[in-house]
Amino acid sequence: MSPREVGLAALTNVRATANGWEATGPEPWLRCYAPPSAGRWVRIEFASGLSDPLTRPVLRFVGRHHVYDELLPAAMLGRAIWMGRLPEEVREIWISPTLAEGSFAFRIERWDVMSGPRAVTHFGSDGASRGLKYMWGRLRGLEQFARLQARRALGATPLEEYEAWRQARGRAFEPAFDRPGGATAPLRFHILAPDGEAAETLKPTLDSQTWPHWTLGLAGERGGADDEDYVLKLDKGDRLEPHALVALAEAVSRRPGLDAIYADEDAYHPASGRRHAPRLKPDWSPLFSLSGYAGKPLALRGATFKAGGFDATSTQVAHVRRVLVSRQAPPPAPPPPPAAAVARREASIIVPTRDRLDLLAPCLDSLSRYDSGADVQLIVLDNGSAQADVIAYLERLAQRPNVEVVRRPGPFNFSALANAGARVARAPFLLFLNDDTEAIGPGWLGRMLEFAAKPEVGAVGAKLTYPDGRLQHGGVVLGLDGFAGHAQRLLDANDAGYLGELVWPREVSAVTGACLAVEARKFFAVGGFDEARLPIEYNDIDLCLRLAERGYACVFEPRARLMHRESASRGANPWLDSRYASEHNYFRERWARRLRDDPYFHPALSLDALEIALG
């Protein structure tokens, strides 16, 4: 074995087959026989099957006393690259390439061990700053902080560098490797062109397909597709990847009877052929589908096509997480959704606080200044305020109608405070609100409750901005920085965001507890916030995920906007503080599978950047 070759052997939930591997249970693990790398920087190239379900592999370092997992980028184009420093005490290296059971293809093509100075040359434009922070963290024993600096420097490629990123990660379709199981049903695709000229331009891209079962027709023609065929509309100049129809057919073989299948796309410059503007889409989001984000390619089952399309709430829709079509120009950004009247409802607003009159007073004043669009009961939870002016303010506050002040002294436990407020709430809906937030306009709560009232919806979050007008919260992404966080943070508040995600209501995996609405009966059905295991950190994300386990979707409503002085009431984010290690460890272990695969954040996107970037 040369230093650049890595052997793999079945470990758990997997067995070797003639053409690859078969996962016999969820989350299969392979053991890596890599060159000696403990404490060294490595650059790894690995490949996965182009027709396999795409997910992020997990690289596991097993040491004498600790196990450390690293989420890797997904090999969307067939190959992916990861760089990082291995722990000093690593004794074994495992890798889990997929979450799904069944056949899959995977190999590690290169494992290059590098010196520290060579690794730093890959840190990019801010390499010096990140490198100094990395060294400072290591010298101070702040390994988590140091790893974060390395990931931020090495784990993100700007979208503008898509062509070079693509060139380094793309590979040709290999039938034996890329279809280890292989769909055997002769599924047929009926391709529709807008006119005869377009049909002629599409012929070369169709002739290159590795899936031979297709026919070509013109839009508007009657017939041509049976009910079980899939109809795919293309425009003049659209270019399908050679494995595009194979990938779509494999999706149907895994979920027979799909109404629709969509995939990712990019654009190309007609003169140079250079690829740009990748549209790496979330999995099916019925709310967000109203923006048209599914785009192309979109294949409809024949019966669905003949019926005129499908209902946005249909569950028989699959996303193939790969760029399968390149268009002459990217589609225009969708306009924001129109405003609509909402019904007025009743809600209890629950605000924890302690000795921060400078925050609490502006927060509550803003609630009085703007009509929230709901009839509210205000519950202020005082966590042991001792300042005389705060106590006097709370006493005056308690005299107001429909306001209740609940005294809950003791060590700060957000979950316990929020649960206590929920227990005295009288309204059918709950709104958990930080004392460092302020309403900046009318109607925000009414819009949130419009979604919270839907039987299929659990938690609802708002668009939150910093005082300087930049975005603080636009929905939570699982796995960001190893746990969960806010992607697209620091954009201008009016920016539409990637694919229009910051202006359209959409399903997300979680929202922040700084402003979270939920129907009371759903909240109590899952036991409220976890005050025993998550008193301070990640309790809001945990609540959203437990609601999701009961089948309730989590919704981000960007038309509900507030200002948030993030963490002003208790200082900066203490993610690297050892006081919260037990909460971090519990959260990561409890939700490991969800952190690995956020369905609303493409697995080829970076988890190591605030902006949308390539992994």
Secondary structure, DSSP 8 states (H G I E B T S, - for coil): --TT--EEEEEESEEE-SSSEEESSSS-EEEEE--S-TTSEEEEEEEE-TTS-----EEEEEESS-EEEEE----TTBEEEEEEE--TTEEEEEEE--SSSEEE-EEEEEEEEE-HHHHHTTS-TTHHHHHHHHHHHHHTT-HHHHHHHHHHHHS-EEGGGHHHHHHHHB----HHHH-SS---S---EEEEESSHHHHHHHHHHHHT-S---EEEEETT-S-S--TTSEEEE--TT-EE-TTHHHHHHHHHHHSTT-SEEEEEEEEE-TTT--EEEEE---S--TTGGGGTTT-SSEEEEHHHHHTT---TT-S-EEEEEEEEEEESS---------------EEEEEEEEESS-HHHHHHHHHHHHHS--SEEEEEEEEES----HHHHHHHHHHHTSTTEEEEE--SS--HHHHHHHHHHH--SSEEEEE-TTEEE-SSSHHHHHHHHHTSTTEEEEEEEEE-TTSBEEES-EEETGGGSEEETTTTSBTT---GGGTTTS-EEESB--TTEEEEEHHHHHHTTSS-TTT-SSSSHHHHHHHHHHHTT-EEEEEEEEEEEE-TTTTT-S--TT-GGGHHHHHHHHHHTHHHHH--TTS-TTB-SS-SS-EE-
